[in-house]
Amino acid sequence: MNEGSHSSSPHQMNVPVLDLRRQYESIRSEIDAAILEVAGSTKYVLGPYVKAFEERAAAYCSVAHAVGVASGTDALLLSLRALGVGPGDAVILPSFTFFATAGVVHNVGATPMFCDIDPRTFNLDTDHARSILADSGQQTATRQLRTSIKAIIPVHLYGQIADMDDVLALAKEYGLAIVEDAAQAIGATYDSRGAHPNELVSRMKAGTIGDLGCFSFYPTKNLGAYGDGGMVTSNDERLADEVRILRVHGAQPKYFHRSIGINSRLDAIQAAILTVKLSHLDRWSTARAEKASVYDDGLANVDGVTTPHRATGRSHIFHQYTIRVLDGRRDALREHLRARGIGTMIYYPRPLHLQECFAHLGYREGELPESESASLEALSLPIFPEITDAEQAYVIEAIREFEENG
């Protein structure tokens, strides 16, 4: 048996979109020992194991503060709360992303203002964000919003950091706070530009460039827990402290509440698991990049398929390897691959500005064309550090077969 794959016929192989068991088996002894240690300690919520993980995660990200929370969604929610974003405020964010990015804006009482994306990177289009800021507070044909835009959330989608130099410039010009949604990008790097395009000022990691960075440790993430979990990073001590307080019902000290927070504590078993896995993360990220290059080479010059774009000065950790399938054939290709035992995922089939729950904001189909096109063309292929050469060759062959047969 080929590392979890099996042949149902001489010509068919089952290739999962992700296989977490392979990863677990490769580090089983370390993980099991960590879990048993926490179980014997009886220190299950926050405490020394969470603190140890926070310190190691902060060092890994090259940031002053890391605060463990219960989920990536809570990381975003608490970051907005720490910044004082609430009713009467608005937040710019891309429409092509996971729902939580917009849901937390609504749940703090603010208004999401959806931005289109760069079709090459799937990340926030800063030119469109600028146009939103220039028009803010003015009546539009579709919306009657007069809100104060207080923050911007660039999402580092699929593992590649957004154009943060332009985001920083917008934030400075318009007085915005920046909350990085780095849920899919832990370990990704960004080379900040100087006055000259070829001048490297500094190399930064995801979640350390804005005011606050937000991470998810959902099991499928590159650094995934065995349950839910999240983290907020910041170089601002005041903001980090505010998140720490908000995650424990706003209490400091215990039972004395200066604000109303929520219960969002990272538990010790997840922290211990994440500490073990963090030591392997760079090796896994390197493997993902190597697997991505195999796809790049194998799918080069395949008509109707666009492989992921790598922006200059940004590393890509390939949380997902997402192709674009043109000419309305995405769903047909997905069915073709499914019939051959190949798993795929569609992230995200409907952009946020067209979701029913945001209908009251007045967005219309065609208003954010790149987000809408991506929702119809994006298809994520199997990619994880343990995927085999034979499995990738099988996926590539199946895609080429589909294109060649028209």
N, C-alpha and C positions, 0 to 999 in steps of 0.2 A: 504494500500500500504506500502511496506517494505522499507522505506527510499530510494525511487527512483526505486526499483525493482518492476516488476510486472510479474505475471504468465500469459503466453499465453495459458497454459493448466495446469491441476492439477500437471503435472510432469515436467513442464519446467519453468525455471526462466531466465530472462534476467539479466546478470551480466556484467556491463561495465568494461573495463580495467581500467578506471578512471572516476570519476564523480565529476567534479569541482563544480557543483551546490550544492551538499550537503555541501561542505565546506563553500561556500558563505552563504548559508542559516544559518549556525551555527554562523556566525559572521557578519551577514548582517547589523545590526545597527551600529557597529563600522566602517565597511567599508564605508557605505553610509555617515556617519558623516565626515569621513576623506576626502572623495572626495568633499563633499560640502564645507568643510573648505578651501580646496585649490582653488576651483572654485571662492569662494568669495574673496580670497586673491589677485588674478590676478598675482601671482608669480608662473609661470608655468614651467620654465626650470631652472635647478639647484636651487640656492637660498636656503632659510632657511629650507625647507622641505627635500631637498636632503641632506643638511648638517646634519640635525638631524638624518636622516636614516644612513648616513655614520658613525656618531659617535656611534650610537647604534649597528650597524653591527660590527664595529671594536671591541667594548666591548664584543659582543657576541662571536666573533671569537678569542678573546684574542690576538689581533694584534694591532700594533701602528697606522696603516693607512688603511683606506678603501676608495676607490674612485669609485663613481657611474658612469657607462658608459651606452651606449645605448643597449648593448647586450653582451651575453657571448662570441660571436665571436669577437667582438671588444675588450673585455677584453684580450683575447689571442693576438690579433693583436697588441694592444698598449703595452702589456708587452714585446713582442719581439722587438718592435720599441724602447722602453725605454732602453732595454739592448744593443741596437746597432746591432742586428742581421739583416743581409741583404745579398746582392749579394756576392757570394763566400763562404758563411757560410752554414753549414748543421745543422739540428736539429733532434735528435733521438726522436721518438714517437711510441706508439703502433699502429699496423695496425688495430686492432679490437677496433674501437671507432667511434664516430660521425665525419663526414667529416670535420667540421670546424677546428679541431685540426691540420689537415694537410693542409687545404686550406690557413690558415693564414701564415703558413711557406712559401708556394709558393708566397703568396701575399706580403710578405716583401722582396721577391727576393732570398730567401734561398732555400735549397734543403731538402725535408723530407727524412729521413733515417728510414725506417720502421723496427720495432722491433716486435718479437713474444711475446706472452702472457703466463702467468702462467695459465694452464688450470683449476686450482681450483678457482682462484679469478677473472679471466679475466683481471687482471692488468699486466702491463709491466713486462716482464721476464728480471730481471737484469743480469742474466748470459748471455743471448743473447745480451743484451746491451753492456756488457763488451767485448764480442767477436767482436761486430761492432767497438767499440772504438779501440781495438787492431789491427784491420785490416784497420782502417781509412787511407785514402790517398793512399791505394794500389789498383792496378787494380784487378778487379774481373772478373769472367767468364761472368757475365751478365751485368756489369756496368763499365763504364769508368769514374768514378767520382774521382776527386782529390779536395776535399773540406775540409775546416776546420770545424770540429764539435764544435759548440760554445755553444749549449744548449741541454737540455733534458726536455721533457714534459711527466712526469708521469700522467696518467689519472686515477682518483679515480672512476672507473667505477661502475655503479649501486648503489653507496653509500658506498663503502668500500675503504679505503685509500690503495694506493700501498705500497710496501715495501720501505719506505722512508729511513731507515737506510742504506740499500744497495745503494739507489739512491744518498744519501749524500756522501757515500764513493766513488762512481764513480765520482761524481762531484768534489770532493776534489782532487782525483788522476789525473783527466784529465783536470781540470780547466774549468769545465762546469758551466753555469748558469742553475738554475732550475726554470721552470715555471710549477706550479701545475695546472692541469686542474681539478678543483674541482666543475665543473658545476653541477654534480649529487650528491655532497657529503657534502653540508653545514651542519655543526654540527657534522660530524663524527669525532671520536677521534683516536689517534695513540699513543701508548706507545713506546717511544724510548728506545732501549736496551742499556745496558752498556757493559763493557768488558765481563761480565758474562751474559749468556742468560736470567737468571731470575732476573737480576738487572734492575729495572725501573729507568731510568734517569729523564724522564719528560713525561708528557701527553700533547700532542699537538692536535690542531684542524686542520681540512683540510684547506688548503690555507695559512698556517702560517709556514710551515716547510722549503719551498724553498725560493728563492729570491722574487718571486711574486706568488700570488694565483689568480685564475680566476674563477668567478662564473657566472652562468646564472640564470636569473629570468624569463625565459620563463614560460608561465602559467602552464605547466604541471610539473614543478619542485617542489620539496618539499616546497621550499619557492618561490612561483610563483607570478608574477605581473599579471595585467589585460591587458597585452600587452607585449612588449619586454623590456628587461633591463638586466644589468650585473654589475659586480663589480670586481675591482682589489684590492687585499690586499697585504700589505708588511710591514715589520719592518724596511725597508731601506727608510729613509726620501727622499734621493735624487731620488730613483726610483719612489716613490709615487708622488713626485712633477713633475717628467718628464711625468708620465701618466696624471696628472691633466692638464698639459700644452698641451700635444698632443691631448686630447679630445676636446679642443677648438681651433682647427686649428693651434696649436703651438704658440698661442699668450700669451704673458706675458710682460706688461699688455695688455688689450684689444687693438686691432689694431696694436700692435707691435709684429712682428713674428720673433722669433729667430730660429724656425724650421717649417717644413711643417707637420702639423698634419691632423686630420680629424674632422668632426662634430660627436661627440659621447657623447652626454650629456644625462644623466638620467633625465627624466621629473618629475616634482614635484608630479603629481597625482600618478604615479607609486611608487615614494618614500614614499608617505603617506600610500598607500595601503600596501607596504612592511613593514613599521614600525608597522602597526597594526598586520600583520600576524607574524612578528618576535616574538611577545610576546606569540604566540601560538605554535611556532615551536617545542620546546622541547616536549610538550605534544603530538603533532602530530607524532614526531619521535618515542616516546615511543609506541604509538599505532601501528605504522608501524611494529616495532620490535615484538610486541605481535601478530599481524596478521601473520607475517612471521613464528613465532613459531607454529602457528596453521597449516600452510601448512607443515612445517617440520614434525610435528607429523602425519598429515594425509597422507603424501606421503612417510613416512618411509617404506623401504623395498618394494617399488613398482618397479618391474623389469623394466629396460630400462629407468628409470628417475633418474637423479642426482639432489639433492636439493643444494641450494647455500652453499658454504664453508665459514665459518667464521674464518679468520686468527687470531691466538693468538695475544692478545694485541691490537686489532683493533675493534672498534665498527662499526656496519653496520646500516646505516639509511634506507636501503631498498627503495631507489628511485625506483628501480625495484626489483621484486622477480623473478629471472631468473633461470629456470631449464635447464638442458641439457637432450635432448631426444635422446637416442642412437639408433644405428642400422638403421639410415636413415628414422626414422619414425616421425620426427618433424612435417613435413608439414601435414602428415596424422592426427596426434593428433590435430593440430591446426584446421583442417577442422572438426574433430569430435566435438571439443569444440564449434566452430562457429555454427554448426548445432543445438547445444543445447543452443544457446543464450549467449555463454560465449565469451567475448572479450579477445584477446591476442595481443601481439606485437612481432615482430621479430626485434631485435637490434643486429646485423646489418647483412643483408643478403649477402653482398659482402665486404670482408675486403679491406682496403684502398689500399694495394699494388697491388691489381688486378683491381682497378678502371680504366676505359678507359683513364681518363684524366692524369693518372700517368704512362701510358704505356711507355713513353719515358725514364723512369727510369730503365726499363729493368727487373723488377721483373717477376718471372715466377710462375705458379701454382705449389704448393708443396714446395715452398721456405720457407714459414712461416706456418708450418703445424698446429700449435695449433690455430692460428687465423682463418685458413681456416676451421678447424673442428668446432670451435665455431660458425662460420657463418652458418653452416649447422645444428647445434644442439640446439642453444640457443632459448628459448621461454619464454617470460615474461608473467606472470599471473596477473590477476587483484589484485592490492594492493593499498590501500589508507586508511587513518585513519577511514573513515566512513563505510567501507565495513562491512556487517553484518555477524554474525556467520552463518546464514542460507545460505548466498551467498557463503561463503567459503566452507561450507560443500557440497554445490551443485557442486562447481568446483572440489573439491577433489573426490567426488563420480564419476564425469564424467571421470576424469583421470584414476581412478582405474578401471572403467568399460572398458575403451579403452584398458588398459593393460591386463585385464583378458580375454578379447575377442580376444586378439592376433591381 
